[in-house]
Structure formats: structure tokens, C-alpha cells
Amino acid sequence: MRVPSDQPNILAALSVAGPEDRIEIAPGIYDETDMLRITTPLTLSASGGPVTIRVPSDKEAAIEVASGVTGVVFDGLRLERLG
């Protein structure tokens, strides 16, 4: 699955991702509206250049991996807080 060609943003891609999916993110800066919640093993990967993911500064963390979920891979991503 590719962001933004298949899904408009990373949150949308995560909402439809299944176990072992690979989400390839085009280069750019992505301002998400919430922290990224990961509930299944998957790969989030920068595809072809730098990717920066920004989440609101009032969120507890940029990414939350659900308890018991293993096998999550992050490749080439930069995380920041907005504000």
C-alpha cells in the first residue's frame, strides 16, 4: 500500500492495514491529526526519499504500538511533534 496514492495519509493507511502489510510512504512531510496507533505487525517505510511524520504536540507520543504486537518495522522515517 502506498501513501498518498492508495491512501491519502498515514492514519488512513494504518486504519485499513492488515498483518504483515508494507506501507510505503512517498517523500515529504506528513502532518497527521493524531498519534499513529499500530495494532498489527507491519512495515512503515520511506519510499524514494526522506519522510517526516509530524503529530500534534498535545499527544502523549508520536507512535503507539498496541500491547502484544511484535514485528513492527520502521524504515527511514523521521518523527516530530507539531508546535
Secondary structure as GFF3:
##gff-version 3
##sequence-region A 1 83
A	DSSP	beta_strand	2	3	.	.	.	ID=ss1
A	DSSP	alpha_helix	10	16	.	.	.	ID=ss2
A	DSSP	beta_strand	21	25	.	.	.	ID=ss3
A	DSSP	beta_strand	28	31	.	.	.	ID=ss4
A	DSSP	beta_strand	36	38	.	.	.	ID=ss5
A	DSSP	beta_strand	42	46	.	.	.	ID=ss6
A	DSSP	beta_strand	51	56	.	.	.	ID=ss7
A	DSSP	beta_strand	63	65	.	.	.	ID=ss8
A	DSSP	beta_strand	73	75	.	.	.	ID=ss9
A	DSSP	beta_strand	77	82	.	.	.	ID=ss10
###
